[in-house]
Amino acid sequence: MVKLNSHISSYNPNDAIFLLKDISDLMKESSTETREQAIQAGTHYSEMLPMEYKPSKAYMDLFFSSLQQYKHKLAIAVGVVAEQIIQTKGTNLVLVSLARAGTPIGILIKRYIRYQYNLDVPHYCISIVRGRGIDENALHYILEHHPKETIQFIDGWTGKGAIKKELEYAVHTFNERNNTHISHCMAVLADPGYCTSIYGTREDFLIPSACLNATVSGLISRTVLNDTYIGPNDFHGVKYYKELEQEDLSNLFIDEVTDLFPSVHSHIDNQLRYITSTYTDPSWQGLKDIQSIQNYFEIDDINLIKPGVGETTRVLLRRIPWKILIRKQNNPDLKHILLLAKEKNVPIEIYENMAYSCCGLIKPLKRETI
Protein backbone atom coordinates (compact mmCIF):
# COMPACT_ATOMS: atom_id res chain seq x y z
CA MET A 1 0.00 0.00 0.00
CA VAL A 2 1.48 3.35 -1.02
CA LYS A 3 1.56 5.91 1.77
CA LEU A 4 0.09 9.25 0.69
CA ASN A 5 1.67 12.47 1.94
CA SER A 6 -0.12 14.89 -0.36
CA HIS A 7 0.88 18.10 1.45
CA ILE A 8 4.62 17.92 0.78
CA SER A 9 4.91 21.41 -0.68
CA SER A 10 4.28 25.04 0.16
CA TYR A 11 1.29 25.22 -2.19
CA ASN A 12 -2.28 25.45 -1.01
CA PRO A 13 -3.49 21.84 -0.58
CA ASN A 14 -6.46 22.68 -2.82
CA ASP A 15 -4.11 23.48 -5.71
CA ALA A 16 -2.33 20.14 -6.03
CA ILE A 17 -2.13 16.64 -4.57
CA PHE A 18 1.47 15.38 -4.55
CA LEU A 19 1.88 11.67 -5.18
CA LEU A 20 5.50 11.71 -4.00
CA LYS A 21 7.40 10.17 -1.09
CA ASP A 22 8.98 12.59 1.38
CA ILE A 23 12.69 11.78 1.62
CA SER A 24 13.67 15.11 3.19
CA ASP A 25 15.49 13.50 6.12
CA LEU A 26 17.07 10.71 4.09
CA MET A 27 19.03 12.23 1.24
CA LYS A 28 21.74 14.88 0.89
CA GLU A 29 22.48 16.97 -2.19
CA SER A 30 25.63 16.40 -4.24
CA SER A 31 27.89 19.22 -5.34
CA THR A 32 27.54 20.27 -8.96
CA GLU A 33 31.01 18.93 -9.78
CA THR A 34 30.46 15.56 -8.07
CA ARG A 35 27.04 15.15 -9.66
CA GLU A 36 28.29 16.05 -13.15
CA GLN A 37 31.15 13.56 -12.92
CA ALA A 38 28.80 10.83 -11.71
CA ILE A 39 26.20 11.48 -14.44
CA GLN A 40 28.77 11.44 -17.22
CA ALA A 41 30.29 8.27 -15.73
CA GLY A 42 26.92 6.52 -16.02
CA THR A 43 25.05 7.22 -12.77
CA HIS A 44 21.46 8.16 -13.53
CA TYR A 45 20.56 11.77 -12.74
CA SER A 46 17.49 10.69 -10.76
CA GLU A 47 19.67 8.93 -8.17
CA MET A 48 21.16 12.23 -6.94
CA LEU A 49 19.96 15.72 -6.11
CA PRO A 50 21.68 18.93 -7.22
CA MET A 51 22.53 21.73 -4.82
CA GLU A 52 19.86 24.41 -4.86
CA TYR A 53 21.23 27.58 -6.48
CA LYS A 54 21.22 30.60 -4.16
CA PRO A 55 20.26 33.52 -6.41
CA SER A 56 22.15 36.79 -6.21
CA LYS A 57 20.24 40.02 -5.58
CA ALA A 58 20.78 40.99 -9.22
CA TYR A 59 19.28 37.69 -10.35
CA MET A 60 16.27 38.01 -8.04
CA ASP A 61 15.69 41.55 -9.29
CA LEU A 62 15.74 40.13 -12.80
CA PHE A 63 13.23 37.42 -11.83
CA PHE A 64 10.78 40.00 -10.48
CA SER A 65 11.15 42.25 -13.51
CA SER A 66 10.72 39.23 -15.81
CA LEU A 67 7.58 38.20 -13.95
CA GLN A 68 6.10 41.67 -14.41
CA GLN A 69 7.11 41.71 -18.07
CA TYR A 70 5.82 38.25 -19.02
CA LYS A 71 2.97 37.44 -16.64
CA HIS A 72 0.38 38.80 -19.08
CA LYS A 73 1.75 36.58 -21.85
CA LEU A 74 1.87 33.68 -19.41
CA ALA A 75 -1.77 34.14 -18.38
CA ILE A 76 -2.81 34.08 -22.04
CA ALA A 77 -0.83 30.89 -22.68
CA VAL A 78 -2.42 29.24 -19.62
CA GLY A 79 -5.90 30.11 -20.85
CA VAL A 80 -5.12 28.91 -24.37
CA VAL A 81 -3.89 25.55 -23.11
CA ALA A 82 -6.80 25.14 -20.69
CA GLU A 83 -9.36 25.92 -23.40
CA GLN A 84 -7.78 23.36 -25.74
CA ILE A 85 -7.85 20.74 -22.99
CA ILE A 86 -11.55 21.38 -22.41
CA GLN A 87 -12.25 21.31 -26.16
CA THR A 88 -10.44 18.00 -26.73
CA LYS A 89 -11.04 16.17 -23.44
CA GLY A 90 -14.26 17.62 -22.06
CA THR A 91 -14.78 18.58 -18.43
CA ASN A 92 -14.62 15.14 -16.77
CA LEU A 93 -10.92 15.63 -16.23
CA VAL A 94 -7.98 14.82 -14.03
CA LEU A 95 -4.96 17.07 -14.49
CA VAL A 96 -1.64 15.30 -13.94
CA SER A 97 1.40 17.56 -13.90
CA LEU A 98 4.93 16.23 -14.26
CA ALA A 99 7.09 17.31 -11.33
CA ARG A 100 8.52 19.74 -10.96
CA ALA A 101 8.47 22.12 -13.95
CA GLY A 102 4.92 21.04 -14.78
CA THR A 103 3.57 21.63 -11.29
CA PRO A 104 3.08 25.43 -11.26
CA ILE A 105 1.65 25.19 -14.79
CA GLY A 106 -0.79 22.49 -13.69
CA ILE A 107 -1.90 24.69 -10.80
CA LEU A 108 -2.44 27.64 -13.13
CA ILE A 109 -4.50 25.53 -15.54
CA LYS A 110 -6.58 24.18 -12.65
CA ARG A 111 -7.12 27.75 -11.43
CA TYR A 112 -8.15 28.93 -14.91
CA ILE A 113 -10.69 26.11 -15.33
CA ARG A 114 -12.13 26.94 -11.92
CA TYR A 115 -12.32 30.63 -12.84
CA GLN A 116 -13.72 30.20 -16.34
CA TYR A 117 -15.96 27.13 -15.92
CA ASN A 118 -16.60 27.04 -12.17
CA LEU A 119 -15.18 23.51 -12.16
CA ASP A 120 -12.79 22.23 -9.51
CA VAL A 121 -10.95 19.51 -11.43
CA PRO A 122 -8.53 17.26 -9.53
CA HIS A 123 -4.84 18.03 -10.04
CA TYR A 124 -2.13 15.54 -9.15
CA CYS A 125 1.62 16.00 -9.32
CA ILE A 126 3.63 12.87 -10.17
CA SER A 127 7.14 11.96 -11.26
CA ILE A 128 8.50 10.91 -14.63
CA VAL A 129 12.20 10.23 -15.15
CA ARG A 130 13.99 10.20 -18.49
CA GLY A 131 15.20 6.66 -19.16
CA ARG A 132 13.33 5.26 -16.14
CA GLY A 133 9.70 5.91 -16.97
CA ILE A 134 6.68 7.25 -15.13
CA ASP A 135 5.69 6.50 -11.53
CA GLU A 136 3.30 3.60 -12.11
CA ASN A 137 2.27 3.51 -8.45
CA ALA A 138 1.04 7.08 -8.87
CA LEU A 139 -0.89 6.18 -12.04
CA HIS A 140 -2.54 3.25 -10.27
CA TYR A 141 -3.53 5.57 -7.42
CA ILE A 142 -5.13 8.07 -9.80
CA LEU A 143 -7.01 5.36 -11.72
CA GLU A 144 -8.31 3.84 -8.49
CA HIS A 145 -9.66 7.19 -7.30
CA HIS A 146 -10.84 8.49 -10.69
CA PRO A 147 -11.82 5.46 -12.79
CA LYS A 148 -14.16 7.40 -15.10
CA GLU A 149 -12.21 10.64 -15.60
CA THR A 150 -9.88 11.45 -18.50
CA ILE A 151 -6.23 12.07 -17.62
CA GLN A 152 -4.44 15.09 -19.10
CA PHE A 153 -0.68 15.27 -18.58
CA ILE A 154 0.90 18.71 -18.19
CA ASP A 155 4.48 19.98 -18.36
CA GLY A 156 5.97 23.44 -18.57
CA TRP A 157 7.68 23.42 -21.96
CA THR A 158 9.43 21.19 -24.47
CA GLY A 159 13.15 21.09 -25.10
CA LYS A 160 14.21 18.37 -27.47
CA GLY A 161 11.18 16.32 -26.44
CA ALA A 162 12.87 13.69 -24.28
CA ILE A 163 10.15 13.73 -21.62
CA LYS A 164 7.42 13.67 -24.29
CA LYS A 165 8.99 10.53 -25.79
CA GLU A 166 9.43 9.03 -22.32
CA LEU A 167 5.76 9.71 -21.57
CA GLU A 168 4.59 8.13 -24.83
CA TYR A 169 6.60 4.96 -24.20
CA ALA A 170 5.77 4.75 -20.49
CA VAL A 171 2.02 5.21 -20.96
CA HIS A 172 1.93 2.76 -23.87
CA THR A 173 3.73 0.16 -21.74
CA PHE A 174 1.44 0.83 -18.75
CA ASN A 175 -1.68 0.50 -20.91
CA GLU A 176 -0.55 -2.81 -22.40
CA ARG A 177 0.37 -4.22 -19.01
CA ASN A 178 -2.81 -3.08 -17.24
CA ASN A 179 -5.40 -3.12 -20.04
CA THR A 180 -5.99 0.62 -19.61
CA HIS A 181 -6.51 3.36 -22.17
CA ILE A 182 -4.68 6.41 -20.82
CA SER A 183 -3.81 9.06 -23.42
CA HIS A 184 -0.15 10.09 -23.55
CA CYS A 185 -1.09 13.59 -24.75
CA MET A 186 1.05 16.19 -22.98
CA ALA A 187 -0.01 19.83 -22.80
CA VAL A 188 2.65 22.53 -22.38
CA LEU A 189 2.72 26.31 -22.30
CA ALA A 190 5.58 26.59 -24.79
CA ASP A 191 6.44 24.03 -27.48
CA PRO A 192 9.52 25.38 -29.30
CA GLY A 193 10.55 21.81 -30.08
CA TYR A 194 7.34 21.16 -32.08
CA CYS A 195 6.77 18.00 -30.01
CA THR A 196 3.15 18.14 -28.89
CA SER A 197 -0.33 19.05 -30.09
CA ILE A 198 -1.63 21.09 -27.13
CA TYR A 199 0.41 24.21 -26.47
CA GLY A 200 0.01 27.88 -25.66
CA THR A 201 2.66 28.96 -28.14
CA ARG A 202 5.53 27.50 -30.12
CA GLU A 203 7.60 30.56 -29.38
CA ASP A 204 10.64 29.94 -27.18
CA PHE A 205 9.72 32.57 -24.59
CA LEU A 206 10.67 33.05 -20.97
CA ILE A 207 8.38 31.28 -18.50
CA PRO A 208 9.47 33.00 -15.27
CA SER A 209 9.07 29.83 -13.19
CA ALA A 210 11.99 28.40 -15.19
CA CYS A 211 14.27 31.04 -13.67
CA LEU A 212 14.28 29.52 -10.18
CA ASN A 213 14.30 26.07 -8.65
CA ALA A 214 12.46 25.07 -5.47
CA THR A 215 11.50 28.60 -4.47
CA VAL A 216 9.01 28.86 -7.33
CA SER A 217 8.02 25.17 -7.33
CA GLY A 218 6.44 24.65 -3.93
CA LEU A 219 9.83 24.23 -2.19
CA ILE A 220 10.26 20.71 -3.52
CA SER A 221 13.34 19.20 -5.12
CA ARG A 222 13.39 17.51 -8.46
CA THR A 223 12.19 13.92 -8.15
CA VAL A 224 14.35 11.01 -7.03
CA LEU A 225 14.30 7.37 -8.09
CA ASN A 226 17.00 5.66 -6.06
CA ASP A 227 16.55 2.14 -4.69
CA THR A 228 18.22 3.16 -1.44
CA TYR A 229 15.23 5.36 -0.59
CA ILE A 230 12.42 4.24 -2.91
CA GLY A 231 10.90 0.78 -2.50
CA PRO A 232 8.80 -1.09 -5.08
CA ASN A 233 5.55 0.10 -3.49
CA ASP A 234 6.62 3.71 -2.95
CA PHE A 235 5.95 6.78 -5.00
CA HIS A 236 9.06 8.40 -6.45
CA GLY A 237 10.82 10.60 -3.90
CA VAL A 238 11.18 14.31 -3.29
CA LYS A 239 12.69 16.61 -0.67
CA TYR A 240 10.93 19.56 0.93
CA TYR A 241 13.22 22.52 1.58
CA LYS A 242 11.86 23.89 4.84
CA GLU A 243 14.94 26.08 5.23
CA LEU A 244 13.87 28.08 2.16
CA GLU A 245 10.41 29.02 3.45
CA GLN A 246 11.39 32.67 3.97
CA GLU A 247 12.49 32.89 0.32
CA ASP A 248 9.50 31.06 -1.16
CA LEU A 249 7.83 32.73 -4.14
CA SER A 250 5.72 29.78 -5.29
CA ASN A 251 2.32 31.16 -4.35
CA LEU A 252 3.22 34.71 -5.31
CA PHE A 253 3.99 33.48 -8.83
CA ILE A 254 0.68 31.60 -9.05
CA ASP A 255 -1.35 34.52 -7.71
CA GLU A 256 0.33 37.10 -9.97
CA VAL A 257 -0.71 35.14 -13.06
CA THR A 258 -4.13 34.06 -11.78
CA ASP A 259 -5.08 37.67 -11.04
CA LEU A 260 -4.82 38.46 -14.75
CA PHE A 261 -7.37 35.90 -15.98
CA PRO A 262 -10.30 38.38 -16.02
CA SER A 263 -8.37 40.78 -18.26
CA VAL A 264 -7.08 38.40 -20.95
CA HIS A 265 -10.27 36.88 -22.45
CA SER A 266 -9.98 38.57 -25.83
CA HIS A 267 -6.28 37.77 -26.07
CA ILE A 268 -6.97 34.10 -25.36
CA ASP A 269 -9.63 34.01 -28.07
CA ASN A 270 -7.25 35.64 -30.55
CA GLN A 271 -4.43 33.21 -29.75
CA LEU A 272 -6.78 30.22 -30.03
CA ARG A 273 -7.86 31.39 -33.48
CA TYR A 274 -4.23 31.86 -34.48
CA ILE A 275 -3.25 28.38 -33.30
CA THR A 276 -6.22 26.84 -35.10
CA SER A 277 -5.37 28.60 -38.36
CA THR A 278 -1.63 27.87 -38.22
CA TYR A 279 -1.64 24.46 -36.53
CA THR A 280 0.68 21.78 -37.83
CA ASP A 281 1.19 18.32 -36.39
CA PRO A 282 4.30 17.82 -34.25
CA SER A 283 7.29 17.78 -36.62
CA TRP A 284 10.01 17.42 -33.96
CA GLN A 285 11.87 20.20 -35.78
CA GLY A 286 13.69 21.05 -32.58
CA LEU A 287 15.25 17.60 -32.40
CA LYS A 288 16.54 18.02 -35.95
CA ASP A 289 18.17 21.29 -34.92
CA ILE A 290 19.76 19.57 -31.93
CA GLN A 291 21.20 16.84 -34.12
CA SER A 292 22.77 19.56 -36.28
CA ILE A 293 24.26 21.17 -33.17
CA GLN A 294 25.54 17.77 -32.05
CA ASN A 295 27.33 17.29 -35.36
CA TYR A 296 28.66 20.85 -35.55
CA PHE A 297 30.19 20.81 -32.07
CA GLU A 298 31.16 17.10 -32.22
CA ILE A 299 29.25 16.18 -29.07
CA ASP A 300 28.94 12.42 -28.58
CA ASP A 301 26.05 12.44 -26.08
CA ILE A 302 22.91 14.28 -27.20
CA ASN A 303 21.85 14.54 -23.54
CA LEU A 304 24.59 17.15 -23.08
CA ILE A 305 22.61 19.50 -25.36
CA LYS A 306 19.77 21.37 -23.64
CA PRO A 307 17.74 23.59 -25.99
CA GLY A 308 15.34 26.40 -25.21
CA VAL A 309 15.10 29.06 -22.54
CA GLY A 310 13.88 26.70 -19.82
CA GLU A 311 16.45 23.97 -20.42
CA THR A 312 19.32 26.44 -20.84
CA THR A 313 18.39 27.97 -17.50
CA ARG A 314 18.53 24.52 -15.90
CA VAL A 315 22.00 23.92 -17.35
CA LEU A 316 23.25 27.11 -15.73
CA LEU A 317 21.56 26.37 -12.40
CA ARG A 318 22.33 22.64 -12.06
CA ARG A 319 25.09 21.47 -14.37
CA ILE A 320 28.62 22.42 -15.50
CA PRO A 321 28.08 24.41 -18.70
CA TRP A 322 30.57 24.43 -21.55
CA LYS A 323 29.00 27.29 -23.51
CA ILE A 324 25.65 28.90 -24.21
CA LEU A 325 24.41 29.31 -27.78
CA ILE A 326 22.05 32.18 -28.58
CA ARG A 327 20.29 32.70 -31.90
CA LYS A 328 20.50 36.47 -31.83
CA GLN A 329 21.75 39.19 -29.55
CA ASN A 330 19.55 41.59 -27.58
CA ASN A 331 16.74 39.08 -27.00
CA PRO A 332 14.88 40.32 -23.88
CA ASP A 333 13.92 36.73 -23.01
CA LEU A 334 17.59 35.95 -22.38
CA LYS A 335 18.54 38.58 -19.79
CA HIS A 336 18.60 36.06 -16.96
CA ILE A 337 20.57 33.61 -19.14
CA LEU A 338 23.22 36.24 -19.85
CA LEU A 339 23.40 37.23 -16.17
CA LEU A 340 23.83 33.63 -15.01
CA ALA A 341 26.44 32.99 -17.69
CA LYS A 342 28.35 36.08 -16.56
CA GLU A 343 28.18 35.00 -12.90
CA LYS A 344 29.51 31.55 -13.80
CA ASN A 345 32.03 32.69 -16.45
CA VAL A 346 30.35 30.68 -19.20
CA PRO A 347 31.08 31.85 -22.78
CA ILE A 348 28.24 32.96 -25.06
CA GLU A 349 28.31 32.10 -28.75
CA ILE A 350 26.00 33.23 -31.57
CA TYR A 351 24.46 30.25 -33.40
CA GLU A 352 21.65 31.17 -35.78
CA ASN A 353 20.80 27.77 -37.26
CA MET A 354 18.16 26.70 -34.71
CA ALA A 355 14.49 27.29 -33.94
CA TYR A 356 15.26 27.88 -30.26
CA SER A 357 16.29 31.26 -28.91
CA CYS A 358 19.13 29.65 -26.99
CA CYS A 359 20.75 26.33 -26.16
CA GLY A 360 22.92 25.19 -23.27
CA LEU A 361 25.85 22.86 -23.89
CA ILE A 362 27.10 20.84 -20.93
CA LYS A 363 30.85 20.36 -20.67
CA PRO A 364 31.88 16.84 -21.76
CA LEU A 365 34.23 15.98 -18.91
CA LYS A 366 36.05 13.28 -20.89
CA ARG A 367 37.52 15.91 -23.22
CA GLU A 368 40.97 17.09 -22.24
CA THR A 369 40.77 20.23 -24.36
CA ILE A 370 37.60 22.15 -25.01
N, C-alpha and C positions, 0 to 999 in steps of 0.2 A: 504494500500500500504506500503510495507516494504521499509524503507529508507536505501539506500546503502551508506556506508562509507568504501570503499574498501581499503583505504590507511592507515588503523589503524595499522601500524607496522613500523618497521625500515627497512624492506626489500624493495628491488627494486620493484616498482609497477608491473613490467613485470614478476616478479617471482611468485606472488600469488595475488589472489583477495580474500579479507576477507569478508565473509558474516557473520558479527558480529556487534552487537550494541556497540557503544562506551559509556561506563558508567564510564569513568575515573573520572569525577567530582561528581559522585553520591555515590560511595561506598568506604568504608574504609576497610582495612584489619583487621582481628581478630588475636590476639596473638595465638601462637601455643597451649598454655594451654587452652584458652577459646574455641578455635575451636575444639580441641580434646574432651573436655567435652561435647560440643554441639552435635558433630557427634555421640558420643557413647550414648547420651541421646535421639537420634532419629532425630535430625536436619539433613537434607540432605547436603552432602558436597558441592553441587553446589550452595547453598544459601549463602555461605561465601567464603572469599578469605583468603589464608594463607599469613603470612608475607613473603616477599622475603628474602631469606637467603643471608647475606652479606659474601662472601667467604673470608677466610683468605689468606694472601700472599702464604702460603704453599699450600693451596688448589688450588689457581690459577696457581701456578707453576706446580702442578700435572696435572691440566687440559691441559695446553700447552704441557707438555711432553706426555700426553696420546694422544692428537691430533696428534702429530708427529709420535707416535708409531703406531696408529691404522688407520690413514687416508687412507693408501693404502688399507687395508682390507675393510674399509668402502666404498671406491670408487668401489672396485670389487663387493661388495654386492649390491650397487646401480645399477650398470650395469646389474647384474644378475637379479634383480627384474624387471628392465625396459625391458629387453629382453623378460622375461616371459610374461609381460603385453602385449607387442606387439604381441608375438606369440599367445596368447590366445584371445586377444580382438581386434587385428588389430590396425590401426592407426587413426581411426575416434573416438578419445578418449576425455574424460574429466577426468582429475585427480581431486579427491576430498580427500584432506587430513583432518584428524581428529585432531582438535586443542587440545593441542598445540604440543604434542610430534610428531605428524605426519607431522607437517608443514615443518620443515627443510628437512625431508625426501622427502616429496612431491616436494619441490623445487629442490632438487638434482635429482630426477627422471625426472622432467620436463627438467632440464638442460641437462641431459644425452641424452634424446630423441632428443632434439634440436641439440646437438653435433653429435650424431650418425646418425640420420635420417633427419636432417635439417627440422624438424617439430616443430612448436611452438604450442604445445597442451595447451588448457586452463587448469589452475590449480586454484581450489577454496579451501578455508579453511573454514570448518564449524564445528559446535559443536555437540558432542554426549555426553550424561551424563548417567552414569550407574544408572539404575533404573528409569530413566526419559525419555530415548529415544533420538532420533536424532532430529535435528532442521528441522522440516518439512517445515517451511517457506523458509529455505535455499534450500531444495530439490526442492520445487516448482519453486524457482527462477532459479535454474540450468536447470530444464526441460523446462521452458519457453524460455530460451535463447539458449538451445542446444537440441532441440527436437529429433534430429537424431543421436546424438553421444552416445557412450557407456560410462557409468560411471565406474570408477575404484577407489574404496576407498583405502586409504593409511594410515597406522599408523607406528610408529617407531619399536615396538617390541610387543611380547605377554608376559604376565605374566601368570596368571591362565586362561586367555581367557575371562574375564568378558566383556570387550568391544566388542570382537568378537561375543559373544552371544547376547549382547545388539543390535549390528548392525543387526544380522540375524533377530531378532524379530522385530526390528523397521522397517526395510526395507520390511519384509513380511507384516506387518500391513499397511504400507504406500501403498504398491502395491495393496492390497485388497481394500483399501478404495478409491484409485484413479484410479484403472484399469490401472496401470503401470506395467512395467516389469524390474525394476532395479535389477541388480545382487548385492547380499550382499557380494560378494567376497572381502576380505580385504588383501592387499599386505603389507608385513612388511619386514624390513631388517633382523631381527632376530626372529626366532620362537622357542624358547626353550620349550614352552609349547605344541608344536605339535598341534596347533590349526587351522592352515590355510594352504592353498595349494600353495600360491605364497610367496616365502621367499628367502632371500639371503643366509641364513644359519640357521641351527637349533642349532648352537652353542650359548651358553649364553655368548656372548662377549661384551666388553665395547663399546657402541656407545657414543662417547665423548659428544654429545649434551644432553645426559641424566645426565651429571655431573652438569649442571647449570640449572637455571630456565629461567627467562625472558631474561637474557643477551645473550642467545644463541637461543632464540625463537622469534626474532623480537620485543623484549621489550613488549610483551603482557602477560597478566595474564593467568591463566587457566580460562576456560569459566564459566559463571555464569547463573543460571536459577533460578531467585528469582522474585516472582510476584511483589515485591515492585518496581523493576526497569525494568522488562521485561513484556510488554503487549502481548496480543494474536496475534498481527500482527507484532511483533518485531522479529528480529533475537535474538539468545542467546547473552548474554553480555560478554564484555571483557574490561579490563583496559589497557591503554597504559602508560608505566612507563617512562615518559619524563625525570624524574630526573636521570635515569640510562643511558642516552645517551652517556656519556663519558666512560662508562664501557661496552658498547655494543660490543659483539663479533659475532653477528648473521651472518653478511655478510662475516666476516673473515672465519668463519667455513665453509660456503657454498663455498667460493672461494678456500680454501685450498683443499677441496675434488674435486671440479670441475676441478681444474688444473691438476689432475692426470688422467683424463679420457683417454687422448691419450696414456698413458703408460701402461694401464691395459688390453688391448684387449685380449691378450692370456690368462691371468688369468681368465677373465670373461668366455671365451670359455671353459676353463678347469672346472671351477666351475659349469657351466651349464651342462656339460656332467656328472659331478659327481652327481648333483641333479637328473638328468634324470635317471641315473643308480641305484640310491639308494632311489628314491622317494617312500614314503608310504603315504597313505591318513592320514589326521589328526586323531590321536588316543587320543588326550587330555590326554596324559600321565602325563603332568605337573599337571593337576588337580587332578589326582590320588595321586601324590606325596604330594600335598597340603593337601588332605584329611587325609593322613597318619600323616603329621605334626600336623594337627588339633587334631587328636586323641592322639598323643604322648604327646603333650604339654597341652592337655585338654583346648583348646580354643573354646569357644562357637560360636563365630562369625567368619566365614571364611574370611570375609572382613578385619579382622585384620592381615591376613597373606599375605605378598606381595613378591612373588617370582621373582628371576631373578635380574640381575645387575641393570637394569633400575628402576624397582619397589623398590628395596632395597634402591637405591639412593634417591628416592622420600620420602621414609619413614624417612630417616635421615634428609632430607631437610625440610619436611613439617609437620611431625607428631611427636608424643612422642613415641620413640622406647622402647621396652622392652628388646630385645636382637637381635643380628644378627647371623644367622646361615651361616656357610660357609662349602662347601663340602670338601675342602682340603686347607691346608695352602700353602703359597707362590705362590698363583695364581696372576700373574701380572695384571689381569683384575680388581683386587679388591683393588688396592692401595688406590684409593680415598675413597672406602668404609671404609677401616681400618682407614684412617686419619679422616674422619668424625666421626666415632664411638669413636675414641680417644678424639676428640675435645668435644664431647657430653657425654663422660663417659658412653657409651653404651657397655655392655659386648658382647664378641664374643664367639660363641660356635661352635665346629666342629659337623657337622651333615652330614653323608655321604650318607644317603638313599634318595637322590633326584637327579633329572636330572639337576637341576639348579646349578649354581656355588655358589649362595648365596640366602638367603631369609631373609627379614625383618619381624620381629614380632612386632606389635604395642601393647603397654601396655594396657591391659584391665583395665580400671579405676575402675571398680566395685569390683575388687579383693582387699582385704585388705592386703594380703601378697602375694608377688610374688618373 
